[in-house]
Amino acid sequence: MTDIIVTHLNRVRDDITRAADSAGRDPASVRLLAVSKTLPADVIRRAYDAGQRLFGENRVQDLCGKCDDLPPDCEWHFIGPLQKNKVRQAVRVVDWVHSLDSVSLVERVNRIAAEENRSLNALVQVNISGEVTKHGCAPAAAAAVVEAAARSPRLTPRGLMTIAPWQASEEELRRVFRGLRVLRDTLEDQTGLDLPELSMGMSGDFPIAIAEGATLVRIGTAIFGPR
């Protein structure tokens, strides 16, 4: 019997390819991050067996419980708000942190990463939409956070992340995603850093995010179904 998760995963991969082709981009420039939050390891393993390796989690305690049950070549991305008292647990297991949004958090992650002898890829989360319910630093504060990450020996700043408004119009989505790309370009010019990654786009809007330059799309529902 066909595994529905594998069917959905392949459909998402095809949709990513079509969106990249439509935007005149190489589909290989867009990576799929399967958002596996709340799911048990045996469900995640079905996506792994179909070739998926990048997985995103937003709760440290859930992530730590899954890592030991899945193959070591999984690449774990932490995509949720990172509480300061959870930093050590996260640093021990993740490869990427998408949600650095203050200089103080950058400094704490770097210090604990040094203590744990770990090195991490870092994305700065920016609240492009300006919604009060969204996490992330203001666009005007992003340079300071990126520069703090660049000064941190245990962190490699790789780019920016944002979350678009829920059920926004295509015009608003394009404004938010384009805004992150423009901010990234500005920061590269301003700091001289290479910031290749734009983590943006989820199940309902990732083709638009790809059209505006996303390099990492965070897809959960379209692969695993509603939680």
ROKOLDREN-398703 format. One record per residue: y negated, z, x of N, C-alpha, C, CB in turn. Coordinates in nm, 2 decimals, m for minus. Last residue first. Glycine has a CB too. Layout:
BEGIN
{{Y Z X} {Y Z X} {Y Z X} {Y Z X}},
...
% end
This chain:
BEGIN
{{m1.90 1.24 m0.19} {m1.85 1.38 m0.15} {m1.87 1.47 m0.27} {m1.92 1.43 m0.03}},
{{m1.79 0.90 m0.25} {m1.88 1.01 m0.27} {m1.82 1.15 m0.24} {m1.93 1.02 m0.42}},
{{m1.63 0.72 0.02} {m1.65 0.75 m0.12} {m1.75 0.87 m0.13} {m1.52 0.78 m0.19}},
{{m1.60 0.63 0.28} {m1.52 0.74 0.24} {m1.53 0.77 0.09} {m1.54 0.86 0.32}},
{{m1.78 0.41 0.30} {m1.65 0.41 0.36} {m1.56 0.51 0.29} {m1.67 0.44 0.51}},
{{m2.01 0.46 0.15} {m1.95 0.32 0.14} {m1.82 0.31 0.21} {m2.05 0.22 0.20}},
{{m2.07 0.73 0.23} {m2.02 0.70 0.10} {m1.95 0.56 0.09} {m2.13 0.70 0.00}},
{{m2.16 0.67 0.52} {m2.05 0.77 0.47} {m1.99 0.72 0.34} {m2.11 0.90 0.46}},
{{m2.31 0.55 0.80} {m2.25 0.51 0.67} {m2.14 0.61 0.64} {m2.19 0.37 0.68}},
{{m2.58 0.48 0.98} {m2.50 0.60 0.95} {m2.44 0.59 0.81} {m2.59 0.73 0.95}},
{{m2.62 0.26 1.24} {m2.63 0.28 1.10} {m2.53 0.39 1.06} {m2.60 0.15 1.01}},
{{m2.80 0.18 1.52} {m2.70 0.27 1.47} {m2.72 0.29 1.32} {m2.70 0.41 1.55}},
{{m3.00 0.00 1.53} {m2.89 m0.02 1.63} {m2.78 0.08 1.59} {m2.94 0.01 1.77}},
{{m3.24 m0.16 1.32} {m3.15 m0.05 1.34} {m3.04 m0.09 1.45} {m3.08 m0.01 1.21}},
{{m3.43 m0.36 1.26} {m3.41 m0.32 1.40} {m3.31 m0.21 1.42} {m3.53 m0.29 1.46}},
{{m3.47 m0.45 1.01} {m3.59 m0.40 1.07} {m3.56 m0.34 1.21} {m3.65 m0.29 0.99}},
{{m3.22 m0.53 0.93} {m3.33 m0.64 0.93} {m3.45 m0.59 1.01} {m3.37 m0.68 0.79}},
{{m3.10 m0.28 0.92} {m3.06 m0.38 1.03} {m3.17 m0.49 1.04} {m2.93 m0.44 0.99}},
{{m3.23 m0.18 0.69} {m3.25 m0.11 0.82} {m3.21 m0.21 0.94} {m3.17 0.02 0.84}},
{{m3.12 m0.35 0.50} {m3.26 m0.35 0.53} {m3.29 m0.29 0.66} {m3.34 m0.28 0.41}},
{{m2.85 m0.27 0.52} {m2.89 m0.41 0.55} {m3.04 m0.42 0.58} {m2.84 m0.50 0.44}},
{{m2.86 0.02 0.44} {m2.84 m0.03 0.59} {m2.87 m0.17 0.61} {m2.70 0.00 0.63}},
{{m2.89 0.14 0.20} {m3.00 0.07 0.25} {m2.98 0.01 0.39} {m3.12 0.15 0.25}},
{{m2.68 0.30 0.12} {m2.75 0.23 0.02} {m2.86 0.13 0.07} {m2.81 0.32 m0.07}},
{{m2.57 0.42 0.35} {m2.48 0.34 0.27} {m2.57 0.25 0.17} {m2.39 0.42 0.19}},
{{m2.85 0.40 0.58} {m2.73 0.47 0.53} {m2.66 0.37 0.43} {m2.76 0.60 0.46}},
{{m3.08 0.39 0.84} {m3.00 0.32 0.75} {m2.87 0.39 0.71} {m2.97 0.18 0.80}},
{{m3.10 0.45 1.19} {m3.16 0.44 1.06} {m3.08 0.36 0.97} {m3.31 0.39 1.07}},
{{m3.16 0.49 1.51} {m3.06 0.54 1.41} {m3.13 0.55 1.28} {m3.01 0.68 1.46}},
{{m3.22 0.29 1.76} {m3.29 0.33 1.64} {m3.18 0.36 1.54} {m3.38 0.21 1.58}},
{{m3.23 0.28 2.12} {m3.16 0.31 1.99} {m3.25 0.35 1.88} {m3.06 0.42 2.02}},
{{m3.37 0.24 2.36} {m3.31 0.13 2.29} {m3.25 0.16 2.15} {m3.20 0.08 2.37}},
{{m3.60 0.32 2.54} {m3.55 0.39 2.42} {m3.49 0.28 2.33} {m3.67 0.46 2.34}},
{{m3.71 0.38 2.85} {m3.63 0.28 2.78} {m3.57 0.36 2.66} {m3.52 0.21 2.87}},
{{m4.05 0.48 2.92} {m3.90 0.51 2.90} {m3.84 0.39 2.83} {m3.89 0.64 2.83}},
{{m4.32 0.46 2.94} {m4.24 0.39 3.04} {m4.09 0.41 3.03} {m4.29 0.43 3.18}},
{{m4.48 0.58 2.75} {m4.41 0.67 2.84} {m4.34 0.59 2.95} {m4.31 0.75 2.76}},
{{m4.60 0.37 2.61} {m4.68 0.48 2.64} {m4.61 0.57 2.75} {m4.70 0.57 2.52}},
{{m4.40 0.18 2.56} {m4.52 0.14 2.63} {m4.59 0.26 2.69} {m4.61 0.06 2.54}},
{{m4.23 0.35 2.41} {m4.18 0.28 2.53} {m4.30 0.24 2.62} {m4.09 0.16 2.50}},
{{m4.39 0.41 2.20} {m4.35 0.52 2.29} {m4.30 0.46 2.42} {m4.25 0.61 2.22}},
{{m4.41 0.16 2.07} {m4.53 0.23 2.12} {m4.50 0.33 2.22} {m4.61 0.29 2.01}},
{{m4.15 0.12 1.99} {m4.21 0.03 2.08} {m4.34 0.09 2.15} {m4.25 m0.10 2.01}},
{{m4.12 0.34 1.81} {m4.04 0.33 1.93} {m4.10 0.24 2.04} {m3.90 0.28 1.90}},
{{m4.31 0.26 1.62} {m4.33 0.39 1.69} {m4.25 0.38 1.82} {m4.29 0.51 1.61}},
{{m4.18 0.03 1.52} {m4.31 0.02 1.58} {m4.34 0.14 1.67} {m4.42 0.00 1.48}},
{{m3.95 0.16 1.41} {m3.94 0.06 1.52} {m4.07 0.04 1.60} {m3.89 m0.08 1.47}},
{{m4.05 0.32 1.22} {m3.98 0.38 1.33} {m3.97 0.28 1.44} {m3.84 0.42 1.28}},
{{m4.17 0.12 1.05} {m4.25 0.23 1.11} {m4.18 0.29 1.23} {m4.29 0.33 1.01}},
{{m3.95 m0.01 0.95} {m4.04 m0.08 1.04} {m4.13 0.02 1.12} {m4.13 m0.18 0.97}},
{{m3.86 0.20 0.79} {m3.77 0.15 0.90} {m3.86 0.07 1.00} {m3.66 0.06 0.85}},
{{m4.07 0.23 0.61} {m4.02 0.34 0.69} {m3.95 0.29 0.81} {m3.93 0.43 0.60}},
{{m4.11 m0.03 0.50} {m4.22 0.04 0.56} {m4.17 0.15 0.65} {m4.32 0.09 0.46}},
{{m3.86 m0.08 0.39} {m3.90 m0.16 0.50} {m4.02 m0.09 0.57} {m3.95 m0.30 0.45}},
{{m3.87 0.11 0.18} {m3.77 0.12 0.29} {m3.81 0.04 0.41} {m3.63 0.07 0.24}},
{{m4.08 0.01 0.03} {m4.09 0.14 0.09} {m3.99 0.15 0.21} {m4.08 0.25 m0.01}},
{{m3.96 m0.23 m0.05} {m4.09 m0.23 0.02} {m4.11 m0.10 0.09} {m4.21 m0.26 m0.08}},
{{m3.74 m0.15 m0.20} {m3.72 m0.22 m0.07} {m3.85 m0.22 0.01} {m3.68 m0.37 m0.10}},
{{m3.79 0.19 m0.31} {m3.80 0.05 m0.33} {m3.78 m0.02 m0.19} {m3.94 0.00 m0.38}},
{{m3.56 0.46 m0.27} {m3.69 0.40 m0.26} {m3.68 0.25 m0.28} {m3.74 0.43 m0.11}},
{{m3.35 0.64 m0.30} {m3.37 0.55 m0.40} {m3.51 0.49 m0.40} {m3.35 0.61 m0.54}},
{{m3.49 0.87 m0.07} {m3.38 0.84 m0.16} {m3.42 0.75 m0.27} {m3.32 0.97 m0.22}},
{{m3.66 0.76 0.23} {m3.66 0.83 0.10} {m3.54 0.78 0.01} {m3.79 0.80 0.02}},
{{m3.47 0.76 0.54} {m3.56 0.70 0.44} {m3.56 0.78 0.31} {m3.52 0.55 0.42}},
{{m3.48 0.93 0.84} {m3.41 0.92 0.71} {m3.51 0.87 0.61} {m3.35 1.06 0.67}},
{{m3.45 0.83 1.19} {m3.52 0.87 1.07} {m3.43 0.86 0.95} {m3.65 0.78 1.05}},
{{m3.46 0.85 1.55} {m3.38 0.86 1.42} {m3.48 0.89 1.31} {m3.27 0.96 1.43}},
{{m3.49 0.69 1.87} {m3.54 0.77 1.76} {m3.45 0.76 1.64} {m3.68 0.72 1.72}},
{{m3.36 0.72 2.21} {m3.44 0.65 2.10} {m3.47 0.75 1.99} {m3.36 0.54 2.04}},
{{m3.25 0.85 2.42} {m3.20 0.72 2.39} {m3.28 0.64 2.28} {m3.06 0.72 2.35}},
{{m3.28 1.08 2.68} {m3.34 1.03 2.55} {m3.31 0.88 2.53} {m3.50 1.04 2.56}},
{{m3.04 1.27 2.79} {m3.09 1.14 2.81} {m3.15 1.09 2.68} {m2.97 1.04 2.86}},
{{m3.02 1.60 2.93} {m3.04 1.51 2.81} {m3.09 1.38 2.86} {m3.15 1.57 2.72}},
{{m3.02 1.76 3.15} {m2.90 1.75 3.08} {m2.91 1.66 2.95} {m2.85 1.88 3.04}},
{{m3.29 1.77 3.25} {m3.18 1.70 3.33} {m3.05 1.68 3.25} {m3.15 1.79 3.45}},
{{m3.57 1.68 3.08} {m3.45 1.77 3.07} {m3.33 1.70 3.14} {m3.42 1.80 2.92}},
{{m3.77 1.50 3.06} {m3.78 1.60 3.17} {m3.66 1.69 3.18} {m3.91 1.69 3.14}},
{{m3.71 1.37 2.83} {m3.70 1.29 2.96} {m3.71 1.39 3.07} {m3.81 1.19 2.96}},
{{m3.76 1.56 2.64} {m3.62 1.52 2.66} {m3.61 1.45 2.79} {m3.57 1.43 2.54}},
{{m4.04 1.56 2.66} {m3.96 1.68 2.69} {m3.82 1.65 2.72} {m3.98 1.79 2.58}},
{{m4.09 1.30 2.57} {m4.12 1.34 2.71} {m4.05 1.46 2.75} {m4.27 1.35 2.73}},
{{m4.01 1.33 2.30} {m3.95 1.24 2.38} {m3.97 1.27 2.53} {m3.99 1.09 2.35}},
{{m4.21 1.52 2.22} {m4.06 1.56 2.21} {m3.98 1.46 2.30} {m4.01 1.55 2.07}},
{{m4.45 1.39 2.26} {m4.42 1.51 2.33} {m4.28 1.55 2.33} {m4.51 1.62 2.26}},
{{m4.41 1.17 2.08} {m4.42 1.15 2.22} {m4.39 1.27 2.30} {m4.56 1.09 2.26}},
{{m4.41 1.28 1.82} {m4.29 1.23 1.88} {m4.30 1.21 2.03} {m4.26 1.09 1.81}},
{{m4.63 1.36 1.69} {m4.57 1.46 1.78} {m4.45 1.40 1.85} {m4.53 1.58 1.70}},
{{m4.70 1.16 1.52} {m4.80 1.19 1.62} {m4.74 1.29 1.73} {m4.92 1.25 1.56}},
{{m4.49 1.16 1.33} {m4.50 1.05 1.43} {m4.59 1.09 1.55} {m4.55 0.93 1.36}},
{{m4.35 1.49 1.31} {m4.45 1.39 1.26} {m4.46 1.28 1.37} {m4.59 1.46 1.24}},
{{m4.00 1.55 1.33} {m4.14 1.57 1.37} {m4.23 1.47 1.31} {m4.15 1.57 1.53}},
{{m3.77 1.65 1.07} {m3.82 1.56 1.17} {m3.96 1.59 1.21} {m3.81 1.41 1.12}},
{{m3.66 1.66 0.73} {m3.67 1.72 0.86} {m3.73 1.61 0.96} {m3.53 1.77 0.92}},
{{m3.81 1.64 0.41} {m3.74 1.58 0.52} {m3.76 1.65 0.65} {m3.78 1.43 0.53}},
{{m3.97 1.74 0.21} {m3.83 1.78 0.21} {m3.75 1.73 0.33} {m3.76 1.74 0.09}},
{{m4.21 1.62 0.24} {m4.20 1.76 0.28} {m4.06 1.81 0.29} {m4.28 1.84 0.19}},
{{m4.23 1.29 0.37} {m4.18 1.38 0.27} {m4.16 1.52 0.32} {m4.04 1.33 0.21}},
{{m4.30 1.11 0.56} {m4.39 1.21 0.54} {m4.35 1.31 0.42} {m4.52 1.16 0.50}},
{{m4.15 0.90 0.66} {m4.19 0.89 0.52} {m4.30 1.00 0.49} {m4.07 0.90 0.43}},
{{m4.09 0.97 0.93} {m4.18 0.86 0.90} {m4.23 0.86 0.76} {m4.11 0.73 0.93}},
{{m4.01 1.21 1.10} {m4.03 1.20 0.96} {m4.13 1.09 0.93} {m4.08 1.34 0.90}},
{{m3.77 1.16 1.35} {m3.91 1.15 1.31} {m3.92 1.14 1.16} {m3.98 1.03 1.38}},
{{m3.57 1.29 1.60} {m3.58 1.27 1.46} {m3.73 1.27 1.42} {m3.50 1.37 1.38}},
{{m3.47 1.15 1.90} {m3.57 1.23 1.84} {m3.59 1.19 1.69} {m3.71 1.22 1.91}},
{{m3.15 1.17 2.05} {m3.24 1.10 1.97} {m3.34 1.20 1.91} {m3.16 1.02 1.86}},
{{m2.97 1.19 2.35} {m3.06 1.25 2.26} {m3.14 1.15 2.18} {m3.15 1.35 2.33}},
{{m2.65 1.26 2.50} {m2.75 1.16 2.46} {m2.84 1.21 2.34} {m2.68 1.03 2.41}},
{{m2.58 1.53 2.73} {m2.59 1.47 2.59} {m2.69 1.35 2.58} {m2.62 1.58 2.49}},
{{m2.36 1.71 2.93} {m2.48 1.62 2.93} {m2.47 1.54 2.79} {m2.48 1.52 3.05}},
{{m2.26 2.04 3.03} {m2.25 1.93 2.94} {m2.38 1.84 2.96} {m2.23 1.97 2.80}},
{{m2.23 2.31 3.12} {m2.20 2.19 3.21} {m2.17 2.07 3.12} {m2.07 2.22 3.29}},
{{m2.33 2.51 2.98} {m2.20 2.47 2.94} {m2.15 2.35 3.02} {m2.20 2.43 2.79}},
{{m2.58 2.54 3.09} {m2.49 2.65 3.10} {m2.34 2.61 3.07} {m2.53 2.76 3.00}},
{{m2.68 2.29 3.02} {m2.67 2.32 3.16} {m2.57 2.44 3.18} {m2.80 2.36 3.23}},
{{m2.69 2.33 2.74} {m2.61 2.22 2.80} {m2.58 2.25 2.95} {m2.68 2.08 2.77}},
{{m2.89 2.53 2.73} {m2.75 2.56 2.69} {m2.65 2.45 2.74} {m2.74 2.58 2.54}},
{{m3.11 2.38 2.81} {m3.07 2.50 2.88} {m2.93 2.53 2.85} {m3.16 2.62 2.84}},
{{m3.12 2.17 2.62} {m3.11 2.14 2.76} {m3.06 2.26 2.84} {m3.24 2.09 2.82}},
{{m3.17 2.32 2.38} {m3.05 2.23 2.40} {m3.02 2.21 2.55} {m3.06 2.10 2.32}},
{{m3.42 2.43 2.44} {m3.30 2.51 2.42} {m3.17 2.44 2.44} {m3.31 2.57 2.28}},
{{m3.58 2.20 2.47} {m3.57 2.29 2.58} {m3.44 2.38 2.57} {m3.69 2.38 2.60}},
{{m3.56 2.10 2.21} {m3.52 2.02 2.33} {m3.49 2.11 2.44} {m3.62 1.91 2.37}},
{{m3.68 2.30 2.07} {m3.54 2.27 2.04} {m3.49 2.19 2.16} {m3.52 2.20 1.91}},
{{m3.95 2.28 2.17} {m3.87 2.41 2.19} {m3.72 2.38 2.16} {m3.92 2.52 2.09}},
{{m4.03 2.03 2.08} {m4.01 2.06 2.23} {m3.93 2.18 2.25} {m4.15 2.08 2.29}},
{{m3.84 1.90 1.81} {m3.95 1.99 1.86} {m3.92 2.00 2.01} {m3.95 2.12 1.79}},
{{m3.62 1.76 1.71} {m3.75 1.74 1.64} {m3.86 1.83 1.69} {m3.74 1.76 1.50}},
{{m3.32 1.60 1.73} {m3.41 1.68 1.80} {m3.55 1.66 1.75} {m3.40 1.65 1.96}},
{{m3.10 1.48 1.60} {m3.20 1.55 1.52} {m3.29 1.64 1.60} {m3.12 1.63 1.42}},
{{m2.88 1.36 1.71} {m2.98 1.27 1.65} {m3.10 1.34 1.60} {m2.91 1.19 1.54}},
{{m2.69 1.39 1.99} {m2.76 1.47 1.90} {m2.88 1.38 1.84} {m2.82 1.60 1.96}},
{{m2.37 1.30 2.11} {m2.50 1.27 2.08} {m2.56 1.37 1.98} {m2.50 1.12 2.01}},
{{m2.13 1.44 2.16} {m2.18 1.34 2.26} {m2.32 1.30 2.24} {m2.09 1.22 2.26}},
{{m2.03 1.78 2.10} {m2.09 1.65 2.06} {m2.12 1.57 2.18} {m2.21 1.68 1.97}},
{{m1.92 2.03 2.20} {m1.83 1.92 2.14} {m1.90 1.79 2.12} {m1.77 1.97 2.01}},
{{m2.10 2.21 2.30} {m1.97 2.21 2.35} {m1.89 2.09 2.31} {m1.90 2.33 2.32}},
{{m2.33 2.19 2.14} {m2.33 2.13 2.27} {m2.19 2.12 2.33} {m2.42 2.22 2.36}},
{{m2.25 2.34 1.91} {m2.27 2.19 1.90} {m2.26 2.13 2.04} {m2.40 2.16 1.84}},
{{m2.25 2.60 2.01} {m2.13 2.54 1.95} {m2.14 2.39 1.95} {m2.11 2.60 1.81}},
{{m2.52 2.62 2.09} {m2.41 2.63 2.19} {m2.28 2.57 2.13} {m2.39 2.78 2.23}},
{{m2.67 2.60 1.85} {m2.68 2.50 1.95} {m2.56 2.50 2.05} {m2.81 2.52 2.03}},
{{m2.69 2.77 1.64} {m2.57 2.68 1.64} {m2.57 2.59 1.76} {m2.56 2.61 1.51}},
{{m2.93 2.89 1.65} {m2.81 2.98 1.67} {m2.68 2.90 1.67} {m2.80 3.09 1.57}},
{{m3.10 2.68 1.58} {m3.10 2.73 1.71} {m2.98 2.82 1.74} {m3.22 2.81 1.74}},
{{m2.96 2.42 1.39} {m3.02 2.55 1.39} {m3.00 2.61 1.53} {m2.94 2.64 1.29}},
{{m3.03 2.10 1.34} {m2.96 2.18 1.44} {m3.03 2.32 1.45} {m2.96 2.11 1.58}},
{{m2.97 1.89 1.07} {m3.07 1.98 1.13} {m2.99 2.08 1.22} {m3.15 2.06 1.02}},
{{m2.73 1.63 1.16} {m2.80 1.72 1.07} {m2.90 1.81 1.14} {m2.70 1.81 1.00}},
{{m2.58 1.48 1.33} {m2.69 1.41 1.26} {m2.76 1.50 1.17} {m2.63 1.30 1.18}},
{{m2.40 1.44 1.62} {m2.45 1.55 1.53} {m2.58 1.49 1.47} {m2.48 1.68 1.60}},
{{m2.12 1.25 1.69} {m2.27 1.25 1.68} {m2.31 1.36 1.58} {m2.32 1.11 1.63}},
{{m1.85 1.19 1.90} {m1.91 1.27 1.80} {m2.06 1.28 1.80} {m1.85 1.42 1.80}},
{{m1.61 0.97 1.95} {m1.75 0.99 1.99} {m1.82 1.06 1.88} {m1.82 0.86 2.04}},
{{m1.27 1.00 2.03} {m1.37 1.00 1.93} {m1.51 1.03 1.99} {m1.34 1.10 1.82}},
{{m1.09 1.04 2.23} {m1.18 0.93 2.25} {m1.28 0.91 2.13} {m1.11 0.80 2.28}},
{{m0.91 1.25 2.17} {m1.03 1.28 2.25} {m1.13 1.16 2.27} {m0.98 1.32 2.39}},
{{m0.82 1.25 1.82} {m0.80 1.21 1.95} {m0.93 1.23 2.04} {m0.76 1.06 1.95}},
{{m0.84 1.57 1.64} {m0.85 1.43 1.64} {m0.85 1.38 1.79} {m0.98 1.38 1.58}},
{{m0.84 1.84 1.64} {m0.74 1.78 1.56} {m0.74 1.63 1.56} {m0.75 1.82 1.41}},
{{m1.06 1.93 1.77} {m0.93 1.95 1.83} {m0.82 1.88 1.76} {m0.90 2.10 1.84}},
{{m1.27 1.86 1.59} {m1.25 1.80 1.72} {m1.12 1.81 1.78} {m1.36 1.85 1.81}},
{{m1.28 2.02 1.36} {m1.21 1.89 1.35} {m1.18 1.83 1.49} {m1.30 1.79 1.27}},
{{m1.43 2.25 1.39} {m1.29 2.26 1.34} {m1.21 2.13 1.35} {m1.29 2.32 1.21}},
{{m1.67 2.16 1.47} {m1.59 2.23 1.57} {m1.45 2.24 1.52} {m1.65 2.36 1.60}},
{{m1.77 2.05 1.22} {m1.74 1.97 1.34} {m1.64 2.03 1.44} {m1.87 1.93 1.41}},
{{m1.81 2.28 1.07} {m1.71 2.18 1.03} {m1.67 2.09 1.15} {m1.77 2.09 0.91}},
{{m2.01 2.41 1.22} {m1.89 2.48 1.20} {m1.78 2.38 1.15} {m1.90 2.59 1.10}},
{{m2.23 2.22 1.21} {m2.16 2.25 1.34} {m2.02 2.31 1.31} {m2.25 2.35 1.42}},
{{m2.27 1.95 1.00} {m2.25 2.10 1.00} {m2.17 2.13 1.12} {m2.18 2.15 0.87}},
{{m2.28 1.68 1.01} {m2.41 1.75 1.00} {m2.40 1.90 0.99} {m2.48 1.70 0.88}},
{{m2.14 1.41 1.20} {m2.13 1.53 1.13} {m2.26 1.60 1.12} {m2.02 1.62 1.19}},
{{m2.00 1.09 1.26} {m2.12 1.17 1.24} {m2.10 1.29 1.16} {m2.24 1.09 1.19}},
{{m1.82 0.89 1.50} {m1.82 0.98 1.37} {m1.94 1.07 1.37} {m1.69 1.05 1.36}},
{{m1.68 0.61 1.64} {m1.81 0.69 1.63} {m1.81 0.76 1.49} {m1.93 0.60 1.64}},
{{m1.45 0.47 1.60} {m1.45 0.57 1.71} {m1.58 0.66 1.70} {m1.45 0.51 1.84}},
{{m1.21 0.28 1.42} {m1.34 0.35 1.42} {m1.34 0.46 1.52} {m1.38 0.40 1.28}},
{{m0.96 0.17 1.39} {m1.05 0.12 1.50} {m1.18 0.19 1.51} {m1.07 m0.02 1.50}},
{{m0.79 0.27 1.21} {m0.84 0.13 1.18} {m0.95 0.09 1.29} {m0.90 0.13 1.04}},
{{m0.76 0.52 1.30} {m0.64 0.43 1.31} {m0.68 0.29 1.29} {m0.53 0.47 1.22}},
{{m1.00 0.63 1.21} {m0.98 0.62 1.35} {m0.86 0.51 1.37} {m0.94 0.75 1.41}},
{{m0.96 0.64 0.93} {m1.06 0.54 0.99} {m1.04 0.52 1.14} {m1.20 0.60 0.96}},
{{m0.76 0.83 0.94} {m0.73 0.70 0.88} {m0.83 0.59 0.92} {m0.73 0.70 0.73}},
{{m0.88 1.05 1.04} {m0.78 0.98 1.12} {m0.75 0.85 1.07} {m0.65 1.07 1.13}},
{{m1.03 1.15 0.83} {m1.10 1.08 0.94} {m1.00 1.00 1.02} {m1.17 1.19 1.02}},
{{m0.82 1.26 0.69} {m0.89 1.15 0.63} {m0.96 1.07 0.74} {m0.99 1.20 0.52}},
{{m0.74 1.47 0.86} {m0.64 1.36 0.83} {m0.71 1.24 0.76} {m0.54 1.42 0.74}},
{{m0.96 1.64 0.88} {m0.93 1.55 0.99} {m0.83 1.44 0.96} {m0.87 1.64 1.10}},
{{m1.17 1.63 0.58} {m1.07 1.68 0.67} {m1.02 1.58 0.78} {m0.94 1.73 0.59}},
{{m1.52 1.60 0.53} {m1.39 1.54 0.52} {m1.29 1.61 0.62} {m1.39 1.39 0.54}},
{{m1.78 1.69 0.57} {m1.70 1.75 0.46} {m1.56 1.70 0.45} {m1.77 1.72 0.33}},
{{m1.88 1.39 0.74} {m1.91 1.52 0.70} {m1.83 1.56 0.57} {m2.06 1.54 0.67}},
{{m1.86 1.14 0.86} {m1.73 1.21 0.81} {m1.75 1.35 0.76} {m1.63 1.21 0.93}},
{{m2.00 0.85 0.88} {m2.04 0.98 0.85} {m1.92 1.05 0.78} {m2.17 0.99 0.76}},
{{m1.96 0.63 1.14} {m1.90 0.67 1.01} {m1.93 0.82 0.99} {m1.75 0.65 1.02}},
{{m2.18 0.41 1.27} {m2.15 0.55 1.28} {m2.09 0.60 1.14} {m2.28 0.64 1.32}},
{{m2.17 0.10 1.41} {m2.14 0.18 1.29} {m2.10 0.32 1.32} {m2.02 0.11 1.21}},
{{m2.42 m0.07 1.59} {m2.30 0.01 1.59} {m2.29 0.09 1.46} {m2.30 0.10 1.71}},
{{m2.55 m0.38 1.67} {m2.55 m0.27 1.56} {m2.42 m0.20 1.57} {m2.58 m0.33 1.42}},
{{m2.51 m0.58 1.84} {m2.62 m0.49 1.87} {m2.64 m0.37 1.77} {m2.75 m0.57 1.88}},
{{m2.32 m0.74 1.75} {m2.27 m0.64 1.85} {m2.38 m0.54 1.88} {m2.22 m0.71 1.97}},
{{m2.46 m0.93 1.60} {m2.39 m0.82 1.53} {m2.34 m0.71 1.62} {m2.27 m0.87 1.45}},
{{m2.76 m1.03 1.71} {m2.62 m1.02 1.75} {m2.56 m0.91 1.68} {m2.61 m1.01 1.91}},
{{m2.99 m1.15 1.46} {m2.95 m1.06 1.56} {m2.80 m1.07 1.59} {m2.98 m0.91 1.52}},
{{m3.10 m1.27 1.24} {m3.11 m1.34 1.37} {m3.07 m1.25 1.49} {m3.24 m1.40 1.39}},
{{m3.06 m1.15 1.00} {m3.18 m1.11 1.08} {m3.20 m1.18 1.21} {m3.18 m0.96 1.10}},
{{m2.82 m1.26 0.93} {m2.94 m1.29 0.85} {m3.07 m1.26 0.92} {m2.93 m1.22 0.72}},
{{m2.66 m1.12 1.12} {m2.67 m1.27 1.13} {m2.80 m1.31 1.05} {m2.55 m1.34 1.07}},
{{m2.68 m0.86 1.02} {m2.73 m0.89 1.16} {m2.75 m1.05 1.17} {m2.63 m0.84 1.26}},
{{m2.56 m0.89 0.77} {m2.70 m0.85 0.78} {m2.76 m0.88 0.92} {m2.71 m0.69 0.76}},
{{m2.30 m0.97 0.85} {m2.38 m1.06 0.77} {m2.53 m1.02 0.78} {m2.34 m1.06 0.62}},
{{m2.22 m0.74 0.99} {m2.22 m0.87 1.06} {m2.31 m0.96 0.98} {m2.08 m0.93 1.07}},
{{m2.23 m0.55 0.78} {m2.31 m0.53 0.90} {m2.33 m0.66 0.97} {m2.25 m0.42 1.00}},
{{m2.03 m0.65 0.62} {m2.17 m0.64 0.57} {m2.27 m0.63 0.68} {m2.19 m0.53 0.47}},
{{m1.80 m0.61 0.77} {m1.84 m0.74 0.74} {m1.99 m0.75 0.69} {m1.75 m0.80 0.63}},
{{m1.80 m0.33 0.78} {m1.82 m0.40 0.91} {m1.86 m0.55 0.88} {m1.68 m0.41 0.98}},
{{m1.76 m0.28 0.51} {m1.89 m0.24 0.57} {m1.91 m0.31 0.70} {m1.89 m0.08 0.60}},
{{m1.50 m0.38 0.49} {m1.61 m0.44 0.41} {m1.74 m0.40 0.47} {m1.60 m0.39 0.26}},
{{m1.36 m0.20 0.65} {m1.37 m0.35 0.69} {m1.48 m0.42 0.61} {m1.24 m0.42 0.66}},
{{m1.39 0.03 0.50} {m1.44 0.02 0.64} {m1.46 m0.12 0.68} {m1.35 0.09 0.74}},
{{m1.26 m0.03 0.27} {m1.40 m0.01 0.26} {m1.46 m0.02 0.40} {m1.43 0.13 0.21}},
{{m0.99 m0.05 0.37} {m1.06 m0.16 0.30} {m1.21 m0.15 0.30} {m1.00 m0.17 0.16}},
{{m0.96 0.20 0.47} {m0.96 0.09 0.57} {m1.02 m0.03 0.50} {m0.81 0.05 0.61}},
{{m0.96 0.34 0.23} {m1.06 0.37 0.34} {m1.07 0.26 0.44} {m1.03 0.50 0.41}},
{{m0.74 0.25 0.10} {m0.87 0.22 0.05} {m0.98 0.24 0.15} {m0.90 0.30 m0.08}},
{{m0.47 0.09 0.24} {m0.55 0.21 0.25} {m0.69 0.18 0.20} {m0.55 0.27 0.39}},
{{m0.22 m0.08 0.05} {m0.35 m0.09 0.13} {m0.42 0.04 0.12} {m0.44 m0.20 0.07}},
{{0.12 0.00 0.08} {0.00 0.00 0.00} {m0.13 0.00 0.09} {0.00 0.12 m0.10}},
% end
